Amino acid sequence: MILPIVALAVGLWPLQDNLSDDLSFAPPAREVDGLLGVPMDIQSLSATLIFDLEARTKEATADLVFKVGETGYPIFDLRQNIRSATLDMKPIKPETVSTFDMGPQSGTMRLLEWEIQAGAPSILQLAYDLEAPDAPAARGALKRENGLFFSTNFTDLKPGRYLEQWFPANLIYDRFSFELELQLKNAKHEHLIFTNADVEELDRHSWRLRWPEYTTAFSPMLVIAPKADIEVSTKTVKCVKDQKIKVTIAKDKKSSGSLKSAHKKVSEALRDFSKTVGPWPHGDRCTVYLRDSSGSMEYDGATTTAYGAIRHEIFHSWFGRGVKPRSQNDAWWDEAWDVWFADGGRYSHMDFSKPGEAITLCGSNPWNRITARQSYGKGAQFFARVAHLIGEKKLRSIMSDFFKENALQTASTQEMESFLIEKSGNSKLQTLFNRYVYGQDDLGD
């Protein structure tokens, strides 16, 4: 009997329990319209989302428990139009949760125009109709002949396109638990959900989803689709040390590629990376949703992907959503290492005897929310230079150790740099970082 749900969990606890220091990784406070805007530390997020397919309404509520490290006015983001709000159980005007422009690399964010004292937790409750997010190239839920299609649909190439599209969220330094009650009302056709959350089925078309305490704004994947529109297959893959991973692949019937060939590609990637990088860090399950699109995206232990990008996206569950960039400035390295390691972008034809152009992959804007587009090409070339300097075998080994020491945690570019220098014993790596990551023209010694 096929259940009306495919629940794919991220069930592994953090390898290091160090969630209390998130604010030490946050950007500095900044002035916003004469007020001291301060970063927040989200403790937990709980929300409800109700799609009424007959009334064509989409209602959402969210409870955000947070604290701040210094007294001020908290900064966060939500790309929906707030209908009502309460702060610590007292009604406040929605316009006091204001929108302001952070600059071209950041887009807009929200400022809670209430001074919050440092250290004490507060709760912000919001209600809104879920519409197409007010974010670049974002789209809302889609009406189909057989019902509703919805995808979290993240991207790191435009600001405001992570969880904040749908629910209040933060920059990616912040880790928090997330619980969502999801309901489809008056659905005439059967729907399935695909997610990397732990799932409890409450009733027909009613679920409770839970993401773990090391969730960040780019972690949660959720796809809702009419059952009639998709094909689904689940198989178990045996990896290193008898680790078994249950792989569920769903594909839109109109998308290219077969489930059989997709399972083959996913299985090969899981076995390869488990052997060469380290054990799969996301429990015993993996979710893949296939679609015909250039906008493939990685999530914790999951991906929505075009057929040709499967290997690249699966690798991100080791680098990117296994060990995670601490800020968007650091997000260059997971794309660069993915292209070099998983996609085979070795750039062995490069003339390493001549210095290339200085390039900035890791910027200095602490509020940046866009991954540098040159991460894929120039970033992979950077790792090719590192491999030429210290040897490919040593580089692969050191990066494997870096993953194992930081799995399910965040890591900065500077931490990766220090790790590579220490483990390789080659101080010349600093020159490579200075020129090809930080964009400094000085070639050093």
C-alpha positions as CSV (number, residue, x, y, z in Angstrom):
1,M,0.0,0.0,0.0
2,I,1.4,3.4,-1.0
3,L,1.1,6.0,1.7
4,P,0.2,9.5,0.6
5,I,3.5,10.9,1.8
6,V,7.2,10.3,1.3
7,A,8.8,11.5,4.5
8,L,12.6,11.8,4.3
9,A,14.3,12.7,7.5
10,V,17.5,14.4,8.5
11,G,18.1,12.2,11.5
12,L,21.7,12.7,12.5
13,W,22.5,14.8,15.5
14,P,25.3,17.4,15.1
15,L,28.8,15.9,15.4
16,Q,29.6,18.9,17.6
17,D,26.9,20.5,19.9
18,N,27.9,24.1,19.7
19,L,24.8,26.0,18.9
20,S,25.0,28.7,21.5
21,D,27.7,30.7,19.8
22,D,25.8,31.8,16.7
23,L,25.8,35.5,17.6
24,S,29.6,35.4,17.7
25,F,29.5,34.7,14.0
26,A,26.8,37.4,13.2
27,P,27.5,40.7,11.4
28,P,28.1,43.8,13.5
29,A,25.2,46.1,14.5
30,R,24.4,48.9,12.0
31,E,22.4,52.1,12.0
32,V,19.0,51.8,10.3
33,D,17.0,55.1,10.0
34,G,18.6,56.4,13.2
35,L,18.0,53.1,15.1
36,L,20.6,50.6,16.2
37,G,19.8,47.5,14.1
38,V,21.2,44.4,15.8
39,P,21.5,40.8,14.5
40,M,19.3,38.2,16.2
41,D,19.8,34.7,17.3
42,I,16.7,32.6,16.4
43,Q,16.1,30.0,19.1
44,S,13.2,28.3,17.3
45,L,10.7,28.8,14.6
46,S,7.2,27.2,14.5
47,A,4.7,27.9,11.8
48,T,1.5,26.8,10.2
49,L,0.7,26.8,6.5
50,I,-2.8,26.1,5.2
51,F,-3.6,25.9,1.5
52,D,-7.4,25.9,0.7
53,L,-7.6,24.7,-2.8
54,E,-11.3,25.5,-3.1
55,A,-11.2,29.0,-1.7
56,R,-7.8,29.5,-3.3
57,T,-6.3,31.0,-0.1
58,K,-2.9,30.4,1.4
59,E,-2.7,31.4,5.1
60,A,0.5,31.3,7.2
61,T,1.4,32.1,10.8
62,A,4.8,32.0,12.4
63,D,6.1,32.1,15.9
64,L,9.8,33.3,16.1
65,V,11.6,32.9,19.4
66,F,14.8,34.9,19.4
67,K,17.3,36.8,21.5
68,V,19.9,39.6,20.8
69,G,23.4,39.9,21.9
70,E,23.2,43.7,22.5
71,T,20.3,45.9,23.2
72,G,18.8,47.3,20.0
73,Y,16.3,46.7,17.2
74,P,16.4,43.2,15.8
75,I,17.1,42.5,12.1
76,F,15.7,39.5,10.2
77,D,13.9,38.9,7.0
78,L,10.5,37.9,5.6
79,R,9.4,38.4,2.0
80,Q,5.6,38.3,2.7
81,N,3.1,41.1,3.5
82,I,2.4,40.9,7.2
83,R,-1.3,41.1,8.2
84,S,-0.9,41.1,12.0
85,A,1.8,40.9,14.6
86,T,2.4,40.4,18.3
87,L,5.5,40.8,20.3
88,D,5.8,39.0,23.6
89,M,2.0,38.3,23.4
90,K,1.1,42.0,22.9
91,P,-0.3,43.3,19.6
92,I,1.9,45.6,17.6
93,K,1.3,47.4,14.3
94,P,2.5,45.4,11.3
95,E,4.3,48.5,10.0
96,T,6.6,48.4,13.0
97,V,8.1,45.3,11.4
98,S,9.5,47.5,8.7
99,T,11.4,46.9,5.5
100,F,14.7,48.7,4.7
101,D,17.3,48.4,1.9
102,M,20.6,46.8,2.9
103,G,22.4,47.6,-0.3
104,P,22.9,45.8,-3.7
105,Q,24.6,42.7,-2.2
106,S,22.0,42.3,0.5
107,G,18.6,43.5,-0.8
108,T,15.9,44.3,1.7
109,M,15.6,43.0,5.3
110,R,13.2,43.6,8.2
111,L,13.7,45.8,11.3
112,L,11.6,45.2,14.3
113,E,11.1,48.7,15.6
114,W,11.0,47.7,19.2
115,E,14.0,47.9,21.4
116,I,14.9,44.5,22.7
117,Q,17.1,44.0,25.8
118,A,20.2,41.8,25.3
119,G,20.0,38.2,26.5
120,A,16.3,37.7,27.3
121,P,14.3,35.7,24.8
122,S,11.4,37.3,23.0
123,I,8.7,35.9,20.8
124,L,7.5,37.5,17.6
125,Q,4.2,36.2,16.1
126,L,3.2,37.0,12.6
127,A,0.2,36.2,10.4
128,Y,0.1,36.7,6.6
129,D,-1.3,35.4,3.4
130,L,1.3,33.4,1.6
131,E,1.9,34.9,-1.9
132,A,4.6,35.1,-4.4
133,P,7.6,36.3,-2.3
134,D,8.8,39.9,-2.8
135,A,12.2,38.7,-3.9
136,P,14.1,38.6,-7.2
137,A,12.6,36.1,-9.7
138,A,10.6,34.3,-6.9
139,R,7.3,32.6,-7.6
140,G,4.5,31.3,-5.4
141,A,2.5,28.2,-5.4
142,L,1.2,27.1,-8.8
143,K,-2.3,25.9,-9.7
144,R,-2.3,22.7,-11.7
145,E,-5.0,20.7,-13.3
146,N,-4.7,18.0,-10.6
147,G,-4.3,20.5,-7.7
148,L,-1.3,22.4,-6.3
149,F,2.4,22.5,-6.8
150,F,4.6,24.2,-4.3
151,S,8.4,24.2,-3.8
152,T,10.6,26.1,-1.3
153,N,12.7,26.9,-4.4
154,F,15.8,28.4,-2.9
155,T,18.8,30.0,-4.7
156,D,22.0,31.6,-3.4
157,L,22.5,33.8,-6.5
158,K,19.8,36.3,-5.5
159,P,19.2,37.9,-2.1
160,G,16.1,37.0,-0.1
161,R,15.6,33.6,-1.8
162,Y,16.1,31.2,1.2
163,L,13.5,30.3,3.9
164,E,12.7,34.0,4.3
165,Q,10.6,33.8,1.1
166,W,8.0,31.9,3.1
167,F,8.8,32.3,6.9
168,P,10.7,34.7,9.1
169,A,14.4,33.7,9.0
170,N,17.9,35.0,9.4
171,L,21.3,35.0,7.7
172,I,23.0,31.7,7.4
173,Y,25.2,32.1,10.5
174,D,22.2,31.3,12.6
175,R,21.0,27.7,13.4
176,F,17.6,26.9,14.9
177,S,14.9,24.2,15.1
178,F,12.0,24.6,12.7
179,E,8.5,23.0,13.1
180,L,5.8,23.4,10.4
181,E,2.2,22.2,10.5
182,L,1.1,21.9,6.9
183,Q,-2.5,21.3,5.7
184,L,-4.2,21.1,2.3
185,K,-7.9,21.8,2.5
186,N,-10.5,20.8,-0.1
187,A,-8.0,19.0,-2.3
188,K,-9.9,16.9,-4.9
189,H,-6.9,14.9,-5.9
190,E,-4.2,13.1,-3.9
191,H,-1.0,15.1,-3.1
192,L,2.4,13.9,-2.0
193,I,5.1,15.9,-0.1
194,F,8.8,15.4,-0.4
195,T,11.0,16.9,2.3
196,N,14.2,16.5,4.3
197,A,12.2,17.0,7.6
198,D,11.0,14.4,10.0
199,V,7.4,14.0,9.2
200,E,4.3,13.0,11.2
201,E,1.1,12.5,9.3
202,L,-1.7,14.0,11.3
203,D,-4.6,13.3,8.9
204,R,-5.2,13.1,5.1
205,H,-3.3,16.0,3.6
206,S,-2.2,17.2,7.1
207,W,1.4,16.8,8.3
208,R,3.7,18.0,11.0
209,L,7.3,18.6,9.8
210,R,10.3,19.0,12.0
211,W,13.8,20.2,11.1
212,P,16.6,19.8,13.6
213,E,18.3,22.5,15.7
214,Y,21.2,22.9,13.3
215,T,18.9,24.0,10.5
216,T,19.8,27.3,8.8
217,A,17.9,29.4,6.4
218,F,19.1,27.4,3.4
219,S,18.4,23.9,4.8
220,P,14.7,23.1,4.6
221,M,13.4,21.4,1.4
222,L,9.7,21.0,0.8
223,V,7.9,20.1,-2.4
224,I,4.1,19.5,-2.7
225,A,2.8,18.0,-5.9
226,P,-0.3,16.2,-7.2
227,K,0.3,12.5,-7.1
228,A,-1.0,12.2,-10.7
229,D,1.8,14.4,-11.9
230,I,4.8,12.6,-10.6
231,E,6.6,9.2,-10.5
232,V,8.2,8.0,-7.3
233,S,10.8,5.3,-6.5
234,T,12.6,4.4,-3.3
235,K,15.7,2.2,-3.1
236,T,18.3,1.5,-0.4
237,V,22.0,2.2,-1.2
238,K,24.8,0.4,0.8
239,C,27.8,2.7,1.4
240,V,30.9,2.4,3.5
241,K,30.9,0.7,6.9
242,D,27.5,-0.9,6.2
243,Q,25.8,2.5,6.2
244,K,22.5,2.2,4.4
245,I,20.8,5.2,2.8
246,K,17.2,5.1,1.7
247,V,17.0,7.1,-1.5
248,T,13.6,8.4,-2.7
249,I,13.5,10.0,-6.1
250,A,10.5,11.8,-7.4
251,K,10.2,13.2,-10.9
252,D,7.7,15.2,-12.7
253,K,6.2,13.0,-15.5
254,K,7.1,15.7,-18.0
255,S,10.8,15.9,-17.0
256,S,13.5,14.0,-18.9
257,G,15.5,11.1,-17.6
258,S,14.2,7.9,-16.1
259,L,13.9,6.9,-12.4
260,K,16.1,3.9,-13.1
261,S,19.0,6.0,-14.5
262,A,18.6,8.6,-11.8
263,H,18.9,6.0,-9.1
264,K,22.1,4.7,-10.8
265,K,23.6,8.2,-10.7
266,V,22.6,8.9,-7.1
267,S,23.8,5.6,-5.9
268,E,27.2,6.0,-7.6
269,A,27.6,9.5,-6.1
270,L,26.6,8.4,-2.6
271,R,29.1,5.4,-2.7
272,D,31.9,7.5,-4.2
273,F,31.7,10.5,-1.8
274,S,31.1,8.3,1.2
275,K,34.4,6.5,0.4
276,T,36.5,9.5,-0.7
277,V,35.1,12.3,1.6
278,G,33.5,10.7,4.7
279,P,30.2,9.1,5.8
280,W,26.9,10.6,4.7
281,P,26.1,13.1,7.5
282,H,22.3,13.2,7.1
283,G,21.1,10.1,8.8
284,D,19.8,7.2,6.7
285,R,17.8,9.0,4.0
286,C,18.3,11.1,0.9
287,T,15.6,13.0,-1.2
288,V,15.9,13.9,-4.8
289,Y,13.2,15.7,-6.8
290,L,13.9,15.7,-10.5
291,R,12.8,18.6,-12.7
292,D,13.6,20.1,-16.1
293,S,15.3,23.3,-14.9
294,S,18.6,25.0,-14.8
295,G,17.8,26.1,-11.3
296,S,19.0,23.1,-9.4
297,M,19.5,23.6,-5.7
298,E,21.0,21.8,-2.7
299,Y,19.4,21.2,0.7
300,D,20.5,19.3,3.8
301,G,20.5,15.7,2.6
302,A,18.3,16.5,-0.4
303,T,18.1,18.3,-3.7
304,T,15.7,19.5,-6.4
305,T,17.7,19.0,-9.5
306,A,17.9,18.6,-13.2
307,Y,19.1,15.2,-14.3
308,G,22.5,16.4,-15.5
309,A,23.3,18.1,-12.2
310,I,22.6,15.1,-9.9
311,R,26.2,14.4,-9.0
312,H,27.0,18.1,-8.3
313,E,23.9,18.5,-6.1
314,I,24.4,15.3,-4.1
315,F,28.0,16.3,-3.3
316,H,26.7,19.5,-1.7
317,S,25.3,17.3,1.1
318,W,29.0,16.9,2.1
319,F,30.2,20.4,1.2
320,G,27.6,23.2,1.4
321,R,25.0,21.4,3.4
322,G,27.2,19.0,5.3
323,V,29.9,21.4,6.4
324,K,28.2,24.7,5.8
325,P,29.4,28.2,4.8
326,R,29.1,30.5,7.8
327,S,28.2,33.5,5.7
328,Q,27.4,34.1,2.1
329,N,30.9,35.4,1.7
330,D,32.1,31.9,2.5
331,A,29.7,30.2,0.1
332,W,32.3,30.4,-2.7
333,W,34.2,27.4,-1.4
334,D,31.4,24.8,-1.5
335,E,30.7,25.6,-5.2
336,A,34.4,25.8,-6.0
337,W,35.3,22.6,-4.3
338,D,32.2,20.9,-5.8
339,V,33.3,21.8,-9.4
340,W,36.9,20.8,-8.8
341,F,36.2,17.6,-6.8
342,A,32.8,16.3,-7.9
343,D,32.5,17.7,-11.4
344,G,36.1,17.0,-12.3
345,G,37.0,20.6,-13.1
346,R,40.7,20.1,-12.5
347,Y,42.0,22.8,-14.9
348,S,45.2,20.8,-15.4
349,H,45.9,22.8,-18.6
350,M,46.5,25.9,-16.6
351,D,50.0,27.6,-16.7
352,F,50.7,27.7,-13.0
353,S,54.0,29.4,-13.5
354,K,52.3,32.7,-14.3
355,P,50.1,34.5,-11.8
356,G,46.5,35.0,-12.8
357,E,44.4,38.0,-12.2
358,A,43.6,38.8,-8.6
359,I,40.0,38.0,-7.8
360,T,37.7,38.4,-4.9
361,L,35.6,35.3,-4.1
362,C,35.2,36.0,-0.4
363,G,34.1,39.5,0.1
364,S,34.2,41.7,3.2
365,N,30.5,42.9,3.4
366,P,29.2,41.0,6.5
367,W,25.6,41.5,5.3
368,N,26.2,40.0,1.8
369,R,23.6,37.6,0.7
370,I,24.8,36.5,-2.8
371,T,27.3,33.8,-3.6
372,A,30.0,35.1,-6.0
373,R,29.2,33.9,-9.5
374,Q,32.8,33.4,-10.3
375,S,33.0,30.7,-7.5
376,Y,32.3,27.9,-10.1
377,G,35.0,28.8,-12.5
378,K,37.6,30.9,-10.8
379,G,37.0,29.2,-7.5
380,A,37.7,25.8,-9.1
381,Q,40.8,27.3,-10.6
382,F,41.9,28.3,-7.2
383,F,41.7,24.7,-5.9
384,A,43.6,23.6,-9.0
385,R,46.4,26.0,-7.9
386,V,46.3,24.5,-4.4
387,A,46.6,21.0,-5.9
388,H,49.5,22.0,-8.0
389,L,51.3,23.5,-4.9
390,I,50.7,20.7,-2.4
391,G,49.6,17.7,-4.5
392,E,46.2,16.6,-5.5
393,K,46.2,13.5,-3.2
394,K,47.2,15.6,-0.1
395,L,44.5,18.3,-1.0
396,R,41.8,15.6,-1.2
397,S,42.9,14.1,2.1
398,I,43.0,17.5,3.9
399,M,39.6,18.5,2.6
400,S,38.2,15.2,3.7
401,D,39.5,15.8,7.2
402,F,38.0,19.3,7.1
403,F,34.6,17.8,6.4
404,K,34.9,15.2,9.1
405,E,35.9,17.8,11.7
406,N,33.1,20.3,10.7
407,A,30.2,18.1,9.5
408,L,26.8,19.7,10.3
409,Q,28.6,22.8,11.5
410,T,29.4,26.2,9.9
411,A,32.9,27.1,8.8
412,S,34.5,30.3,7.5
413,T,37.0,30.8,4.7
414,Q,39.6,31.8,7.2
415,E,39.1,28.5,9.1
416,M,39.5,26.6,5.9
417,E,42.6,28.6,5.0
418,S,44.2,27.9,8.4
419,F,43.3,24.2,8.2
420,L,44.9,23.8,4.8
421,I,48.1,25.6,5.8
422,E,48.4,23.7,9.1
423,K,47.7,20.3,7.6
424,S,49.9,20.8,4.5
425,G,52.7,22.6,6.3
426,N,52.9,24.9,3.3
427,S,52.7,28.6,4.2
428,K,52.7,29.6,0.5
429,L,49.0,28.8,0.5
430,Q,48.4,32.1,2.2
431,T,49.6,33.9,-1.0
432,L,47.1,31.9,-3.0
433,F,44.3,32.8,-0.7
434,N,45.3,36.5,-0.6
435,R,45.3,36.8,-4.4
436,Y,42.7,34.3,-5.7
437,V,40.2,34.4,-2.8
438,Y,40.5,37.8,-1.1
439,G,41.5,39.7,-4.3
440,Q,44.8,41.2,-3.1
441,D,47.2,42.2,-5.8
442,D,50.3,41.7,-3.7
443,L,52.0,38.4,-4.8
444,G,53.9,38.0,-1.5
445,D,57.3,36.3,-1.4
